[in-house]
Amino acid sequence: MSDTSDSDSSGGFWDGVEEFGEGALHYAEEGAQDVADVAEDTPGVGAVISVGETVYHGGAAIYDGATGDWQGAADNSAHMSEDAINVATGGVTGMVEGVYDVGNAVTGGDDSTSAHGAIMDATNAAGNWLGDEAYDLTHSDGSQ
């Protein structure tokens, strides 16, 4: 395929492979025998990659917010959180996300149906609900 844009399924497939690989390398550090040889030469590589991604996405979120790109800021904030959770769980969440993304790509999904897309949809729905509840709480006199 010559077109490897972010919205096609091949991009989702490779995103899934990358996420799975990062999680597997991090998990190998904790003793997974099937990838222990790779981690033995480079201990902590999965954690270093995830921390690097966390820092990158945090900085990108700040930049996007400062330049008025609110969707970009939200997207990078979600990526930052995913990377931080991956470090905290020893790579397990990265592997789960990677398996989900590979399955999504194999079944013809794209970025909107990827694990990151599902996380963005869930956080957006939670934010909308919280906003509605806060509005209702502050406007309880019936004036809307």
N, C-alpha and C positions, 0 to 999 in steps of 0.2 A: 504494500500500500504506500503510495507516495504522500497522501495527506494524513498527517498525524496530529490533527488539531485536538484540542482538549475535549471537544464535545463528541468525538467519535469513539466507538467501542474499543478500538485498539489502544487509545490513550488510557482508557479505564482499565484495560487489561494490564498494561505496563505499570500503571499506578498501583494496582493490586499486587503485582509481583514485587514492586519496590517496598510497599508497606509490609508485605509478608516477609521479605528478606530482612528488613530492618528488625522486625520483631523476632525473627528466627535467630539472628545474630545476637540480639540482646538476651534472648532466652537461653541460647547456647552457653552463655556465661554462667547461667544458673545450673548447668549440668546436663543439658540435653545431649545425649551421646551421639546422635546422628549428625550433629554439626559441631561437635566439640573440637575437632581438629582445626577448623577454621578459626574459632574463637581462641584457641590455645595460643596461636601466633599473634593475635591482636586482641588481648583481653579488653573488654569494655567498649569495643567498637560500636556496638548497637546503641549503647547509652550515649556515647559521644555524638553519634549521628543524630539521635533524637534530641539531645540538648541543643545541638547546633541548629536544628530545624526549629526548635522552640524559640530560640533567640532570633532567628531570621524572621519567622512569622510574627513575633511580637514587634520587632522593629518595623516590618512592613505594615502592620496594623496601625501603628502610631503614625507612620508617614501617610497612609491612606486617609486616616481620620483628619490629619492636619491639612491635607489638600482637598478635603471635601468628598472623597470617594467613600461614601458610607457603606456601600455594598462590599467594596474591597476590604474595608476595615473589619466588617463583620466576618467575611470569609477568612481573612488572615487570623483573626482572633479565634475562630473555631479551629483552624489548623493548629494554632499555638496550643490550644487546650488539648487537642487530640495527641499532639506530640508529648506534652507534659504528662498526660495520663499514661501514654505508652512507656515512658521512663518509670513512672511510679508503679506500674504493674509488671515490671520486668519484661516488657515486650509482648505480653500476652494480648493486650488490646490491639497492638499493631498487627499481629498475626491474624486475629479475628477479622479486623478490618480488611486485611489483604485477601483473605479467603472470600469474604463477602464481595469485594471488588472484582476478583477473578470470576466468581460465579455471575456477577452482574454483567461483566463484559461478554462472557461466553453465551449468556442468554440474550445478548443484543442490547443491553442497557447502555446508558451513557452517563456523563457526569451528574446529571440531575437525579439519577437513581442509584448512584454510588453510595458507599457508606458515608462519605463526607456530605453528599447531597441529602441523605436521610437525616444526618445530624443537624445540618443547617435548617431543614424543614421543621424538625422537632424543636429546635431552639427558637426559631421564628414563631412557631405556634405558641410556645410557652411565653415568649415575650409579648405577643399579642394578647394572650389571656391575662397576663399580669397587668398590662396597660389598661385593658378593659375593666379589670377588677379595681384598679387604683382610681380610674375615672368614676366608676360607680360609687366607690367609697367616698370620694370627694364631692360628688354631685347627688347625694342621697335625698336631697329635698325634692326631687322630681323634676327639676329643671335640667333639660338636656339640650 
